[in-house]
Amino acid sequence: MANWGFWDWMAYGTLALSAFILAVIQWRKDMTVPSWIPRFFLKIPWSYLPLILLILATFIFISTEKGWIGSSKKHTQAQISQQEWNKIPMVAINNKTYAQEVVPLDGHTYGYCKFIGVTLLYNGNAPFDIHHSNFEGLTLIRSDKPQIEQLLKALVALHFMRPDLIIIPQGE
């Protein structure tokens, strides 16, 4: 429950409300109704409401699981072990020259390649490798994920990355 978002609580609340209404309906059948309860509540067929709320809660749960509604924060890629990460298949690219283009890193291994004024794109979805390759001109790096972008900024601030490597902010 600690990781629940708005829609998770909304669905759970809907289920709780339907259970509460069922209890009230049963109480209404078992007890004499006090005079202070408005007649409005006595005339509506409340027995259908729990079913409607249950259907609504089920729709909300399914919709959040499928990613149709709600935040994707909870539904990001699950944590995987280093062993599983290393088993992700990679596309090997060798002896190729890239100039003035976006080069995807996720799931690629570049060997003996030449990169001239490229933009490297890394989203952290798969490992990558670059070996025996050369970079010329201005190299940009970007990510569509804010977590990766923040890590890149930290690496630049700590002087762990080349100072001429420019990080393109998300959405540009």
C-alpha positions as CSV (number, residue, x, y, z in Angstrom):
1,M,0.0,0.0,0.0
2,A,3.0,2.3,0.5
3,N,3.4,2.5,-3.3
4,W,-0.2,3.0,-4.1
5,G,-1.2,6.0,-6.3
6,F,-4.4,7.9,-6.5
7,W,-6.2,5.4,-8.7
8,D,-5.2,2.5,-6.4
9,W,-6.7,4.3,-3.4
10,M,-9.8,5.3,-5.5
11,A,-10.4,1.6,-6.4
12,Y,-9.9,0.4,-2.9
13,G,-12.1,3.1,-1.5
14,T,-14.8,2.2,-4.0
15,L,-14.7,-1.4,-2.8
16,A,-14.8,-0.3,0.9
17,L,-17.7,1.9,0.2
18,S,-19.6,-0.9,-1.5
19,A,-19.0,-3.1,1.5
20,F,-20.2,-0.4,3.8
21,I,-23.4,0.1,1.7
22,L,-24.1,-3.6,1.9
23,A,-23.8,-3.4,5.7
24,V,-26.2,-0.4,5.8
25,I,-28.7,-2.2,3.5
26,Q,-28.7,-5.2,5.8
27,W,-29.0,-3.0,8.9
28,R,-31.9,-1.3,7.2
29,K,-33.7,-4.6,6.7
30,D,-32.9,-5.8,10.3
31,M,-33.6,-2.6,12.2
32,T,-36.5,-0.2,12.4
33,V,-35.5,3.0,10.6
34,P,-35.1,6.1,12.9
35,S,-37.3,9.0,12.0
36,W,-34.3,11.3,11.5
37,I,-33.2,9.4,8.3
38,P,-34.5,11.3,5.2
39,R,-37.1,9.5,3.2
40,F,-34.9,9.9,0.1
41,F,-32.6,7.2,1.4
42,L,-35.5,4.8,1.9
43,K,-36.9,5.0,-1.6
44,I,-33.8,4.5,-3.8
45,P,-32.9,0.9,-4.7
46,W,-29.6,1.0,-2.8
47,S,-29.0,-2.7,-3.2
48,Y,-27.7,-2.2,-6.8
49,L,-25.1,0.4,-5.7
50,P,-22.5,-2.2,-4.4
51,L,-22.5,-4.0,-7.7
52,I,-22.0,-0.8,-9.6
53,L,-19.2,0.2,-7.3
54,L,-17.6,-3.2,-7.5
55,I,-17.7,-3.0,-11.3
56,L,-16.2,0.6,-11.1
57,A,-13.4,-0.6,-8.8
58,T,-12.6,-3.5,-11.1
59,F,-12.4,-1.2,-14.1
60,I,-10.1,1.1,-12.2
61,F,-7.8,-1.7,-11.1
62,I,-7.6,-3.1,-14.6
63,S,-7.1,0.3,-16.2
64,T,-4.2,1.2,-13.9
65,E,-2.6,-2.2,-14.5
66,K,-2.9,-1.7,-18.3
67,G,-1.6,1.8,-18.0
68,W,-4.8,3.4,-19.4
69,I,-5.2,5.7,-16.4
70,G,-3.0,6.9,-13.6
71,S,0.7,7.5,-13.3
72,S,3.3,5.2,-14.8
73,K,5.5,5.6,-11.8
74,K,4.3,2.4,-10.2
75,H,4.4,0.5,-13.5
76,T,7.9,1.2,-14.5
77,Q,10.2,-1.6,-15.5
78,A,10.5,-4.0,-12.7
79,Q,13.8,-4.4,-10.9
80,I,15.9,-7.1,-12.4
81,S,19.0,-8.8,-11.2
82,Q,22.5,-8.1,-12.7
83,Q,22.4,-11.7,-14.1
84,E,19.1,-11.0,-15.9
85,W,20.3,-7.6,-17.1
86,N,23.4,-9.2,-18.6
87,K,21.2,-11.7,-20.5
88,I,19.3,-9.0,-22.4
89,P,20.2,-9.6,-26.1
90,M,22.3,-6.9,-27.7
91,V,22.6,-5.9,-31.4
92,A,26.3,-5.8,-32.4
93,I,27.3,-3.0,-34.8
94,N,30.9,-2.9,-36.0
95,N,33.0,-0.7,-38.3
96,K,30.3,1.9,-38.9
97,T,30.5,5.7,-39.1
98,Y,27.7,7.8,-37.6
99,A,27.6,11.5,-38.4
100,Q,25.2,14.2,-37.2
101,E,22.5,11.7,-36.1
102,V,20.8,10.2,-33.0
103,V,22.5,6.9,-32.0
104,P,20.4,4.7,-29.7
105,L,22.5,3.0,-27.0
106,D,19.9,0.7,-25.3
107,G,20.6,-2.9,-26.4
108,H,23.5,-2.1,-28.7
109,T,27.2,-2.8,-28.7
110,Y,29.3,-0.6,-31.0
111,G,32.8,-1.8,-31.9
112,Y,35.4,0.0,-34.0
113,C,32.8,2.7,-34.9
114,K,33.3,6.4,-35.6
115,F,30.9,9.0,-34.1
116,I,31.0,12.5,-35.6
117,G,28.9,15.1,-33.9
118,V,26.3,12.6,-32.8
119,T,23.5,12.6,-30.1
120,L,23.7,9.5,-27.9
121,L,20.2,8.4,-26.7
122,Y,20.1,6.2,-23.6
123,N,16.9,5.4,-21.6
124,G,18.2,2.6,-19.3
125,N,16.0,-0.1,-20.8
126,A,18.9,-2.4,-21.8
127,P,22.7,-2.5,-21.4
128,F,25.0,-1.1,-24.0
129,D,28.7,-1.2,-24.9
130,I,31.0,1.0,-26.9
131,H,34.6,-0.2,-27.5
132,H,37.5,0.6,-29.8
133,S,35.5,3.5,-31.1
134,N,36.3,7.2,-31.7
135,F,34.3,10.4,-31.1
136,E,34.9,13.5,-33.0
137,G,33.2,16.9,-32.9
138,L,30.5,17.9,-30.4
139,T,28.8,14.9,-28.7
140,L,25.4,15.3,-27.2
141,I,23.7,12.9,-24.9
142,R,20.0,12.7,-24.0
143,S,17.4,10.5,-22.3
144,D,13.7,10.3,-22.4
145,K,13.7,9.3,-18.7
146,P,14.2,11.9,-16.0
147,Q,16.1,9.5,-13.8
148,I,18.8,8.9,-16.4
149,E,19.0,12.6,-17.1
150,Q,19.6,13.4,-13.4
151,L,22.3,10.8,-13.3
152,L,24.0,12.2,-16.3
153,K,23.9,15.7,-14.7
154,A,25.4,14.3,-11.5
155,L,28.2,12.6,-13.5
156,V,29.1,15.9,-15.2
157,A,29.0,17.8,-11.9
158,L,31.4,15.3,-10.4
159,H,33.7,15.6,-13.4
160,F,33.2,11.9,-14.2
161,M,32.2,12.7,-17.8
162,R,34.0,14.7,-20.5
163,P,33.2,18.4,-20.0
164,D,32.5,18.8,-23.8
165,L,29.7,16.2,-23.5
166,I,26.4,18.2,-23.5
167,I,23.2,16.8,-21.9
168,I,20.1,17.7,-23.8
169,P,17.1,18.3,-21.4
170,Q,14.1,16.1,-21.7
171,G,11.6,17.1,-24.4
172,E,14.1,18.9,-26.6
